Amino acid sequence: MNDSRKHALLLSEYSAVQVFYWLGCCCISTYAAVFLQNRGYTNTQLGTITALGNIGGFLLAPALASVIDRSRKIKVYHCLYGLLFLEGLLEVLILFSAGSSLYVSILYCLLMACVVAVSPMNTELCFSMDRTGQYINFGFSRSCGSLAFSIITIILGRLCASYSPELLPNLSIVMILMQIVILTVIGRVRKVVLPADTAQENVPRKAGASLGEFLSRNKRFVAFCIGTSVLMFPSSIMGAFLINIVRSVGGTANSMGIISSIAAFCEVPAMLFYTRITRNVKCSTVIRFAAVMYIVRIATVTFAENLGMLYFSAVTQMLCYALLIPALVDYASIVVDVNDSAKGQAVSAAMLTLSNILAALVGGILLDRISVHHTMLIGLAVCILGVLICFFTIDSKRA
């Protein structure tokens, strides 16, 4: 097989990893409220499960990344297989359980933690392949995931309405199995050997720093990641409580599905052409632009008086989230030492997870006590603070 054909196959296969991850994520995370409320859970219980699941992922991802960076034997493949097999087992146990109980709650918390942890592992897989000479266009592959997500959100809504939310575990098991199959194809059939498998040119692979050492050595990077967490806090509130925002301007659950689908679909072109954009524009410049556009998006939602403004805010997703996510992946790969690559990606992703945790906890409290408008006003102020932190801590000289 010639190199160009092998590259095309690897690109399509890695893109399929992203597609099936985001399809499974939609079943498990996006439709968690639909599934758990159908089981009899209250909104407060749902918020607690979501927050605890994200906390689990927040702790698990950097811990696994540290193991990958410091071990000569354990690779990202092993971590992905372990997480996916655990996801599948948890979904089977949930499928054969009934109603709401502490048992089901624990299972779902663990399931969401695994889903959160898989995302940075998938990113590290891309960059590990890069270091073996198998270049993968991350922006293109991630855009395929967004496109699949934009389609499945509408399909799942109709399936749940026509049949039952109990079909969600079955569908997510299929998505998990597909991820395992594709990873096996990449590793065994295409024989993509990752850096931890071999000492290239007889030079031993240098072990990365421990997680504590990494955080100490990369204070500026960590401060920047904290800034992105603060920046995305109001956006995370929107993700967790979008139905409240939609209802505040007279919309329905159907309107929420349309808004989510528009936002996901609009991510595709920006992510697809991210590599071309950064040929002429520095990564740090893209991050600054996307950060400012987050202010525009949150301001639009804060002062929205009708559904039209919410639809417009969904379109702006292509200029904030869709640019920021690949740029953060790119930025971490540039400013973090290659031996600490997995930890760099995991810490960056963990900060975004932290934003989701705080949004699930604080957002619910705010919405119970004050209006949607005042909640988003607070979010807008926090967003501006996050932008300022990012601007002061970003390393423009290196990226």
Buried (B, 14 or more C-beta within 10 A) or exposed (E): EEEEEBBEBBBEBBBBBBBBBBBBBBBBBBBBBBBBBBBEBEBEBBBBBBBBBBBBBBBBBBEBBBBBBBBBEBBBBBBBBBBBEBBBBBBBBBBEBEEBEEEBBBBBBBBBBBBBBBBBBBBBBBBBBBBBEBEBBBBBBBBBBBBBBBBBBBEBBEBBEEEEBBBBBEBBBBBBBBBBEBBEBBBEEBEBBBBBBEEEEEEEBEEBBBBEEBBEBBEEBBBBBBBBBBBBBBBBBBBBBBBBBBBBBEBEEEBBBBBBBBBBBBBBBBBBBBBEBBEEEBBBBBBBBBBBBBBEBBBBBBEBEEBEBBBBBBBBBBBBBBBBBBBBBBBBBBBBBEBBBBBBBBBBBBBBBBBBBBBBBBBBEBBEEEEBBEBBBBBBEBBBBBBBBBBEBBBEEEB
